[in-house]
Amino acid sequence: MALLAVTVIGRDRPGIIAEATGLLAGLGANLEDSSMTLLRGHFAMVLVASADAATDQVAAALAPLAAGGALDVAVREMPVEDPPRGIGAPYLLSVHGGDRPGIVSAVTAEVAAAGGNVTDLTTRLSGDLYVVVAEVDLAAAADAGALGARLAAVGAELGVQVSLRPVEPDLL
């Protein structure tokens, strides 16, 4: 059984998710992980599916999605590995403030420097307000208080509010 990464990106319209997942189900593919969203009015989906079909067969089955050029579809095989485990405790990182370049880079660099791993990240721009929400795993040995202070300092330099708080694992 192959593990496949499928990406679909392009102009949004109703039914993309139903169509893509229906085509995959028609091949007997099992949807294992997925993330689907709208980015500035454009649809973006990344999913991982297991299938007995070859990569080129899956790509051919998904080709109707790309008909007309409104969507780009790609399929690639992934190595089959055990799913990664969290490295420690889950935290919620949030940023709110005026938009400017470098916000995501600066806050995620601090998380990485502390040995943390960003497991999910979403950004939104609403007028002049920029919002970042990220799920972060911190190693048990990490000093979350010190990281929170560094993030607050970086936020102050960027003119945004940054917070880091623990999250109960079953809430993620």
C-alpha positions in Angstrom: 0.0 0.0 0.0 1.4 3.4 -1.0 1.2 6.5 1.1 0.4 9.5 -1.1 0.5 13.3 -0.6 -2.1 15.1 -2.7 -2.3 18.9 -3.1 -5.1 20.8 -4.7 -4.7 24.6 -5.0 -6.7 27.2 -7.0 -9.8 29.2 -7.4 -12.4 28.2 -4.9 -15.8 26.8 -5.8 -18.4 24.7 -4.0 -17.8 20.9 -4.1 -14.0 20.7 -4.4 -13.5 18.7 -1.2 -16.4 16.3 -2.1 -15.2 15.8 -5.6 -11.5 15.2 -4.6 -12.3 12.8 -1.7 -15.0 11.0 -3.8 -12.4 10.4 -6.6 -10.0 9.1 -4.0 -12.6 6.9 -2.3 -13.5 5.5 -5.8 -9.9 4.2 -6.0 -10.2 2.7 -2.5 -7.9 5.3 -1.0 -8.1 6.0 2.7 -7.8 9.6 3.8 -5.4 9.6 6.8 -4.5 13.3 7.4 -5.7 16.5 5.8 -5.7 20.2 6.0 -8.1 22.3 3.8 -8.6 26.0 3.9 -9.3 29.2 2.0 -6.3 31.5 1.5 -7.3 34.9 0.3 -10.2 33.4 -1.5 -8.3 30.5 -3.0 -8.8 26.9 -2.0 -5.8 25.0 -0.7 -5.8 21.4 0.4 -3.1 19.0 1.4 -3.9 15.5 2.3 -2.2 12.2 2.9 -4.0 9.0 1.7 -3.1 5.4 1.6 -3.9 3.6 -1.6 -3.3 0.3 -3.4 -3.2 2.4 -6.7 0.1 3.7 -8.2 0.9 7.4 -8.0 0.2 7.9 -11.7 -3.2 6.1 -11.4 -4.2 8.4 -8.6 -3.0 11.5 -10.6 -5.0 10.4 -13.6 -8.1 9.8 -11.5 -7.8 13.3 -10.0 -7.2 15.0 -13.4 -10.8 16.1 -13.8 -10.3 18.4 -10.9 -7.7 20.3 -12.9 -9.8 20.5 -16.1 -10.3 24.1 -17.1 -7.2 25.2 -15.4 -8.9 26.6 -12.2 -7.1 24.1 -10.0 -3.6 22.6 -9.8 -3.5 19.1 -8.6 -0.3 17.2 -7.6 0.3 13.7 -6.3 3.5 12.3 -4.9 4.5 9.2 -3.0 5.6 9.5 0.6 7.8 7.2 2.6 5.8 5.0 4.9 6.9 5.8 8.4 5.4 5.6 11.9 3.5 8.9 12.6 5.6 11.4 14.5 4.9 11.6 18.2 4.7 14.9 20.0 8.0 15.8 21.6 6.5 17.0 24.8 3.7 19.3 26.0 1.3 21.0 23.6 1.0 24.8 23.7 -1.0 27.4 21.8 0.9 30.3 20.4 -1.1 33.3 19.3 -0.1 36.6 17.7 -2.3 39.7 17.1 -1.3 43.0 15.8 -0.5 45.2 12.8 0.6 43.4 9.7 4.2 43.6 8.6 6.8 41.3 7.1 8.7 38.8 9.3 6.2 38.1 12.1 5.9 34.4 11.4 9.6 34.0 10.8 10.5 35.7 14.1 8.2 33.9 16.4 8.8 30.5 14.9 12.5 31.0 15.1 12.1 31.5 18.8 10.1 28.3 19.1 12.8 26.4 17.1 15.6 27.9 19.2 13.8 26.5 22.3 13.7 23.0 20.7 9.9 23.4 20.0 8.1 22.0 17.0 5.3 23.9 15.2 2.7 21.2 14.4 0.0 23.5 12.9 0.0 27.1 12.0 -2.7 29.4 10.5 -2.5 33.1 9.7 -5.2 35.5 8.7 -5.2 39.1 7.6 -8.3 41.1 8.3 -7.8 44.7 7.3 -4.7 45.8 9.2 -5.0 43.1 11.8 -2.7 40.1 11.4 -3.5 37.0 13.4 -1.3 33.9 13.9 -2.5 30.8 15.7 -0.1 27.9 16.1 0.0 24.6 17.9 3.5 24.0 19.3 5.0 21.0 21.0 7.7 21.8 23.6 10.1 19.3 25.0 9.6 18.4 28.6 12.9 20.0 29.4 12.0 23.3 27.7 11.4 26.4 29.9 8.0 27.5 28.6 8.1 30.6 30.8 11.4 31.8 29.4 10.2 31.1 25.8 7.0 33.0 26.6 9.1 36.0 27.7 11.3 35.8 24.6 8.2 35.7 22.4 6.7 38.7 24.2 10.0 40.6 23.7 10.0 39.7 20.0 6.4 40.7 19.7 7.1 44.1 21.3 9.9 44.7 18.7 7.4 43.8 15.9 4.5 45.8 17.4 2.3 42.7 18.0 1.0 40.9 21.0 2.3 37.3 21.4 1.1 34.7 23.9 2.0 31.1 24.7 -0.2 29.0 26.8 -0.4 25.3 27.6 -3.2 23.3 26.1 -4.8 20.1 27.2 -3.8 17.5 24.6 -7.4 16.3 24.0 -8.4 19.8 23.0 -6.1 19.8 20.0 
